[in-house]
Amino acid sequence: MSNLRNQVQLIGNVGNTPEIKNFESGKKVSTFSLATNEYYHKEGEKIQQTDWHNVMAWGKQAELIEKYVDKGKEVAIRGKLTSRSYETETGEKRYVTEILVSEILFLGSNESSFN
């Protein structure tokens, strides 16, 4: 069961055009937001609740995202939660929780999987 620790699986829609950064070392990183929707009924009315997730992918996954993913695309991702902090130019400390992608599945008419 050790492989179940810190594992996240989500299906959702990409909320923005993925941002791609290339480093001098040749490494590539992609970041984007992912919206997941849940529905429930309250007083006979169907309510949609949307949660937003920060997603980060490196290397091969980032290259695939750069080629095939755009705003609105439905994807399934598998990865792990990571947390980090950084300091803004004004000295403010910010904390970020992200999902680090290990596998992505492109959903829709041209369904394919890459890991």
C-alpha positions as CSV (number, residue, x, y, z in Angstrom):
1,M,0.0,0.0,0.0
2,S,3.0,2.3,0.1
3,N,2.3,3.3,-3.5
4,L,-1.1,4.9,-2.4
5,R,0.6,7.5,-0.3
6,N,0.3,11.1,-1.6
7,Q,-1.4,10.2,-4.8
8,V,-3.9,12.5,-6.6
9,Q,-6.2,11.7,-9.5
10,L,-8.4,14.4,-11.1
11,I,-10.5,14.8,-14.1
12,G,-11.2,18.4,-15.1
13,N,-10.9,21.2,-17.6
14,V,-7.8,23.3,-18.1
15,G,-8.6,26.8,-16.9
16,N,-5.9,28.8,-18.7
17,T,-3.5,28.3,-21.6
18,P,-0.6,26.3,-20.0
19,E,2.5,28.4,-19.3
20,I,5.7,26.8,-20.5
21,K,9.2,27.7,-19.2
22,N,12.4,26.5,-20.7
23,F,15.6,26.5,-18.6
24,E,19.2,26.8,-19.7
25,S,19.8,23.2,-18.6
26,G,17.3,22.1,-21.2
27,K,14.6,21.2,-18.7
28,K,11.0,22.3,-19.4
29,V,8.1,23.0,-17.0
30,S,4.4,23.6,-17.6
31,T,2.0,25.1,-15.2
32,F,-1.8,25.6,-15.5
33,S,-5.0,25.6,-13.5
34,L,-7.5,22.7,-13.6
35,A,-11.2,23.1,-12.7
36,T,-13.0,20.1,-11.3
37,N,-16.8,20.1,-10.9
38,E,-19.1,18.4,-8.4
39,Y,-22.8,18.5,-8.4
40,Y,-25.3,18.2,-5.5
41,H,-29.0,18.9,-5.0
42,K,-30.2,21.5,-2.5
43,E,-34.0,22.2,-2.1
44,G,-34.6,20.5,-5.4
45,E,-32.1,22.6,-7.3
46,K,-29.0,21.1,-8.9
47,I,-25.9,23.1,-7.7
48,Q,-22.5,23.0,-9.3
49,Q,-19.4,23.4,-7.2
50,T,-16.1,24.2,-9.0
51,D,-12.7,23.7,-7.3
52,W,-9.5,25.1,-8.9
53,H,-6.2,23.2,-8.6
54,N,-2.7,24.4,-9.5
55,V,-0.9,21.9,-11.7
56,M,2.8,21.5,-12.6
57,A,4.5,19.1,-15.0
58,W,8.2,18.7,-15.9
59,G,10.1,17.1,-18.8
60,K,8.2,14.8,-21.1
61,Q,4.8,15.6,-19.5
62,A,5.5,19.4,-20.0
63,E,6.4,18.8,-23.7
64,L,3.1,16.8,-24.2
65,I,1.1,19.5,-22.5
66,E,2.8,22.2,-24.7
67,K,1.8,20.3,-27.8
68,Y,-1.7,19.1,-27.0
69,V,-3.3,21.0,-24.2
70,D,-5.1,24.4,-24.4
71,K,-7.6,26.3,-22.3
72,G,-10.9,24.3,-21.9
73,K,-9.3,20.9,-22.8
74,E,-10.6,18.0,-20.6
75,V,-7.8,16.0,-19.1
76,A,-7.3,13.4,-16.4
77,I,-4.1,13.7,-14.4
78,R,-2.3,11.5,-11.8
79,G,0.4,12.9,-9.6
80,K,1.2,14.0,-6.1
81,L,0.6,17.0,-3.9
82,T,3.6,19.3,-3.3
83,S,3.8,22.5,-1.2
84,R,6.4,25.3,-1.5
85,S,6.8,28.9,-0.5
86,Y,8.4,31.9,-2.1
87,E,9.0,35.5,-1.4
88,T,7.5,38.2,-3.6
89,E,9.5,41.3,-4.8
90,T,7.9,43.2,-1.9
91,G,9.1,40.7,0.6
92,E,5.8,39.0,1.2
93,K,5.9,35.3,1.8
94,R,3.5,33.2,-0.3
95,Y,2.6,29.5,0.0
96,V,1.5,27.3,-2.9
97,T,0.1,23.8,-3.0
98,E,0.4,22.2,-6.5
99,I,-0.2,18.8,-8.1
100,L,3.0,17.5,-9.7
101,V,1.9,15.4,-12.7
102,S,3.3,11.9,-13.3
103,E,0.7,10.9,-15.9
104,I,-1.8,12.7,-18.1
105,L,-4.7,11.4,-20.2
106,F,-6.2,13.6,-22.9
107,L,-9.9,13.2,-22.9
108,G,-12.4,14.0,-25.7
109,S,-12.6,13.0,-29.4
110,N,-8.9,12.2,-29.8
111,E,-8.4,10.2,-26.6
112,S,-4.8,9.2,-25.8
113,S,-2.7,8.6,-22.8
114,F,1.0,9.4,-22.0
115,N,3.1,8.6,-18.9
